Amino acid sequence: MPRFAPLQRLVITIAVLASFVTFLDGTVVNVALPAISRELGGGITTQQWVVDAYLITLSALILLAGSVSDAYGRVLVMRVGLIAFGIASIAVAAAPDPLVLIIARAAQGAAGALLVPSSLALITATMRSDVQSRAIGVWTAFTTAAQLVGPLLGGLFVDYLSWRFVFLINVFPIAVTLILLARLRLPEHPSGRRVDWFSGALCAIGLGAVVFALIEQPNLGWASPAIWIPGIAGAALFVFFLLRQRTSPAPLMPLSLFRARDFAWGNLATLFVYAALSLNGFVVGVYLQQGAGLTATAAGLASLPMTILMILVSSRAGAWAGKWGPRIFMTIGPAIMAGGALMLLSVGENFDYWWQVLPAMIVMGLGLSLTVAPLTAAILGAIDQEHSGIASAVNNAVARVAGLLVVAMLSTIVGGALDLDGFHSAAWVTAALLVLGAVVSWIGIRRNPVEVEDGVAPEAAAPAPDAPPAA
């Protein structure tokens, strides 16, 4: 097994810590939503915006951040991202009203977009071959740990201190990372290549306008100009963003990558699967507190079996997918998860976690474990190493946009209120999305990548499993 040199160990530590705060912030928030709503008001709309303000800027800017990192240097971009994330976290914790909170969450997302691409880029720039694969494995394990401890830490802070401390969890690891970054003596050669800022703006404004329309529609109605104007304008801007990628000299999302069958169909499967996971995470975290009366800590622990199973089984699923191909696992995994989602229909007025929720979490965790590594391997295995960074960023963005849109549509999905009927409606929609993910995988994924030109590998070896994009 390859050993890490001192410089490589320092790089891995910095990369893990920098990404850890972004993944952690994506998981701690769900258990804090009821407490935020009670203190600041705004009901389900405020809860939706607290999640989506972060996801809008994170998903819209993560592609742009990769180009910025290449153009200006990974260390500089990471340092800026860390400082901005820390300041935004403090602003979220001090927010006096929902508007300030939502603006600060958007700033957090923008800063977080700078961290994930630059952290992985540090690893790929300083390591090669088996050492690089092992380093990415370490990075994956620790970022997965952030998903494991996030809900539990969030619940403990909400129950015993305040929801505001949930967002201060990041400050200490950010400070440590900045100190370590100052010790890193890494020669960098910024490419100085052109950054397509205009495309980044089109993507961010387009997504933001569409999400605004979806979230506020239950309050104002589709007939209101305040809804249909930004909705149509946002969709048009996003279409313009996609068209611009065909002609831009420095595209944020090279459309040629989608000529690879497994890459294109794998990202479509990602859209459905991670929309389902985001919907399930939001609904379970909120309903178990507001509907079932659990504490925030208990709600945070409720989905723990899913993450534990993913850690225990996903690496084996990746090996199985390498032997038998990803298609069967990307079909069976979401289908099993759909069965787990339907098991949540057993939740009733007489709530019992052990019989009504825990079995569903175990089944969903098993399905997720069979899905994640094969999905990542199928998508990145279809693309050559030179384009693996942008391919990973695109897949990450697709997963986050999926969560962004499904949370924006939450009021429509649950019928305006997250009561028992709304919880059951969300379970049906979650199952339907997962079935779509299974069908898409069965139809579109092949055992071996399809040979096409422009960055697509004919027999690309599956890379080390990446962290699941839905952080």
N, C-alpha and C positions, 0 to 999 in steps of 0.2 A: 504494500500500500504506500503511495507517495506521501512524503513528509513535507510539511510546510516550512519554508524559510522564515526567519524573523519578520522580514518585510511583508511576506505573504500573510502571516498571521495577523499583522497589524491591519492590512488591507481588509481581510475577512471580518475582523472585529468592527472596523469602521462601517463596512457595507451592511453588516447585520444590524448594528445599532441604528443606522440611518433609515433602513427600511422598517425596522421594528416599530418605530414610532408611528409610521404611516399605517401599517397593518393593525397595530393596537388601537389607533383612533377609530378605525373602521369597525371594530367589534365592540368597543366599550359603550358606544353611544346608545344602542337599542335599549339596554336595561335602564338607562337614565332618562329616556323620553317621558315616561309618566310623571316623574318628579319635576322635570323641566316644565311640562304643561301645567302642573298644579301651581308652580310658583310664578311663572311668567304669563300663563293663560294662552289662549289661542287654539286649544283643543287639538284635533287630529291634523289640522292644517299646519300648525306650528311644528308638530312632530315630523310631518312630511318634509317641511323645509329644512329642519335641522339636519336631516339625513341627506337630502338632495342638494342643498347648497354646497356641501362638501364634495359630493359626487359630480356635480356639474363641472366645477373647475378642475377637479382631479382628472376626470375622464376626458374632458375637452383639451386639456393642456399637456397630457402625458406624452402625446406624440410630438408636440412642439418642444417639450423639454428634452427629448432625445437629441434633436437637432441642435438645440442651444448648448447642451453638454459637449457635443462634438466640436462646435464652433468656438466656444470660449474656455473649454477646459473642465474636466470632471470635478476636480477638487474645488475650484472656484464656485461652480454651480451648486455643488453639495453644501458648501459653507453658506452660501446665500439662502439656500432652501432650509437649512437647519435653523438659522437665525430667524428667518421669516416664520417658520413653523412654531418656534418657541414664542415669539411675540403674539402670533395669532392665537395660540393656546391660552395665553394669559388673558387676552381680550375676550375669548369665549367664556372663561371662568368668571370674569368680572362683568359680564353683560347685564345691564339693568332691565332690558326689555327684549322682546323677540326680534325686533329689527336689527339691533346691534349684534345679537347672538348669531343671526343668520348671515350677516355681512362678515363677521369674524370667522364663521365656519367656511364661507366661500374662500376667504383668505387662507385658511388652513389647507383647503384642497389645492389651491394654486401652489402653495409652498410644497405640499406633499408630492405634487407632480414632478418637482425638480429632484426628489430624493430617490425614487425607485430606479429610474433609468441610469442615473449617475452612479448609484451603488453597484448595480450589476456591471456597469461599464468598467468600474475600477477592477473588478475581479477578472473580467475577460481581457483587460489590457495588461495585466501583470502576471497572468498564469496561462498555461497551455496544457492540452492533452489531459492525462489522468488527474493531474493536480487541479486543473480548472474544474473538471467534473466533480471532484471531491469537494472543492470549495463551494460550488453551487449547491451541492447536497447539504453542506453545513448551513449555508444561507437559507435554504428551503426549510430545514428543520427548525431554525430559530424563528423565522417569520411565521411558520405554522404554530409555533409555541405562543406567539402573540395572539393568534386566534383562540388558542386554548385558554390562556389566562385572562384575556380581555373582558369577557362577560362576568367572570368571577370577581376580578378586581373592581370593575364598574359597580357591581352589585354591593360589594363591601363598602365602597366609598359612599354610595347613595344611602345605604341603611345606617351607617355609623358616623358619617361626616356630612357631606353635602354633594349633590350632583356636580357642583362646580369643581370639586377636587378631581372628578373623573378626567377633566381636560388638563389638569396640572400633572398627571402621571408622566406626560411626555417631557417635562422640563428637565428632570435629572438626566435621563439618557441623552438628551440633546446636548446638555452641558458637557457630559463625558465625551461624546463624539467630537465636539468642537476641540476639546483638549487633545484628543488623539489625532485629530486631523492636523493640528498644528505641528505634531511630531512627524508627520508623514513627509518624507523627502522623495517625492516622485516626479521625475522629469516629465513634463507634459508638453505636447506640441499641438496646441489648438489649431484646428484645420482652417479656421477663419472663413469657412464656406458660408454661403448665403443661407440665412434662416428665413423661411417663408412666414413672416409674422402675420401677413394678411390672411393666410389660410387658418392660422391659429385663432385669429379673431372671428372668422366666419364660423368655425366649428363651435367656439365657446358661446357666441351670441345666439347662433341658431339653436343649439341645444337648450340654452337658458330660456329662450322665448317659448319653445315647445313645452318645456317642463312647467313654466309659469302657467300656461294655458291649461295644462292637464291638472295641476294642483288646485288652481282657483276656479275651475269650471263648476264644481259642485256648489260654490258660493254664489257665483254670478250668472251661470248658465251660458250655453253655447251661443245664444243670440246676442250676448253682450259684446260690443265692439272691443272692450278691454280683454276679451278672451279670444275671439276669432281672428282679430288683426295680428296679435303677436303669434298666435298659433300658425297661421298661414305664412307670415313673414319668416318665422323661425324655420319652418319646414323648407321654404324656398332658399334661405341662406345655407342650410345644411346640404341641400342638393347642389347649390353653387359650389360649396366646399368640395364635394365629391367630383364635380366636373373639373374644378381647378386642378385636382390631383393628376389629371391626364395631361395637362399642359405645363404645370409648374416645373421649373428647372431643378427645384429641390423639394419634391413632394414630401409631405409629412406622412402620408399613407400611400406608398406606391401601389397602384391598382394592379400592376403586373403580378404581384404576389398572389392575387386571387385566381390566376390562371392555373395554379396548382390545385387539383381537385380536393385533396385532403385538407389543404389550408382553407379553402373557401367553405366547404361543407363543415369542417371542424369549427370554424368561427360561427357558422349558423347554429350548430349544436350548442356552442358556448352561450350564444344569445339566449336560447330557451332555458338551458340548465341553470345558468347563473341568475336569470330573472326569477326562476322558481326558488332558488336558494335565498335570494335577497328578500323576496316576499315572505317566505317562511320565517327567516330570521327576524324580520320586523314584527310580524304578526304574533309569533310565539313570545318574543321578548315583551311586547306591550300587553297582550291579552292576559298572560299568566299573572300579571300584576293588577291590571285594571278590571279584568273579568273574573279571574279565579282567586284573586286576593293573596297571591304569594308575595313575599318580600322580594326586593330587587336582587338580593343575593341568591335566593332560591330560583328566581327566574334565570339568573345568569348560569346557574348550575344545570338547568333543565336540559340544555342542548349539549352539555359536555360529552355525553356518550358518542355523539357524531364525530367530534374532533378527535377523541381518543381512538376510535376505530380507524379514522383516516390516517393517523400517525402509525398505527400498528400494521395496517393492511396495505396502504397505498403503494409502498415500495415494492411489495410482492406483486401487486397488480401491474406495476410497471414492467417487472420482469416477465410476467405471464404475457403481457401485451407484446413484448419483444419476441416471444416465442410463437405465439399464435396470431399476432396481429391485433390492432386496437379496436377493430370494428365490433367484434362480439362483446367486448367489455363496455364500449361506448353505447351499446344497445341495451345490454342487460342491466348495467348500472343505473341509468335514469329510470328504466322500467321498475326496478326494485324500489328506488326512491319514490316513484309515483304511488306504489303500494303503501309505503310508509306514510305519505301525505294523506292518503285516504283513511288510514287508521286513525288520524286525528279527528275524523268525524264522530268517533266514539266519545269525545269530550262533551260532557253534559252539564246540567245545572249542579248536580252533585259531583263536584270535581274530585278526581283521584289521579294524582300524577303517576303513581306506580303502574296503574292498569290502563290509563287513558293516553298518557303522553310518552312515558319511557319506552314502551314497545315500538312506537312510531319512530322515536329518535334512534333506536338501535337499528331498525330496518333502513332508515334513511342514511345512517352512518355507514352501513355496509354498502349500500348502493353508491354513495359518494366515494368510498374508498376504491371501488372498482372503476370509477369514472375518471378521476382527476388526472392521474399519471398517464393513462392511455390517451386521454384527450390532449394533454400537453405534448406528448410524444408524437401523436399523429399530426398535429399542427406544425410543430417546429421541425419534425422529421421530414416534412415535405419541402423545406427551404434550406438552401445551402448555408454554410457557416457565416459567410460574408454578410448575409442578410438576416441572420438569426436575431440580432438586436431589435431591428425594426419590426420583425415578425412577432416577437414576444410583446413589444409595446402595443402593436395592433390588437393582439389577442387580449391583452390586459385592458385596453380601452373598450373593446367590445363587451367584456364581462362587466365593466363598471357602468357602461351605458345601459346595459340590460337592467341592472339594479336601479339605476337612476329612473328609467321609464316606468318600471313596475311600481316603485314607491310613489311616483307622481300620480299613478292611476289608482292608488289605494282606495280612495273614497268611493270611486266607482265600483271597484271590486267588492268591497265589503258593504256596499249599500249605504254609505254615509256614516256608519257607526261601527266601531269594532266591538260589538256585543257578540253573543254566542252565535247568532245567525251569520254575522259578518265573519266570524272566525271560521265557520263551516264553509262559507262561500270562498274564502281565501284558500282553504284546503283543496277544494275542487279545482280552483284555478291553478294552484301549485302542481297538482297532479296532472292537469291537462298540459301545462308547459313542459313537464318532464316527459310525458308521453311523446310530445312533439320532438323533444331532444333525442329520444330513442329512435323514432321513425327517421328523422333526418340522418342520424348516424348510420342506420342500417342501409338507407338508400345511397348515401353519398360517400362514406368512408371505404377505402380499399386497404388491403393488407400492406401494399407497398406504395410509396409516393408515385405519382404520375409524372413522367418526364415532360417538362415544358421549358421554355427559355426564360431569360431575365430573372435569374436568381433562384430558380427552382432546381433542386438536386434530384437526379434520377433515382439514386439509391441512398438518400441521406440517412445516416444512422440516427436513431432516436437519441436526443440529448439526455443528459441527466434531468430527471423530472424537476420542473420549475415549481415555484410556489403557486398554489391555486390563485388565479387572477382576482377572484372575488374576495378581497381582504376585508 
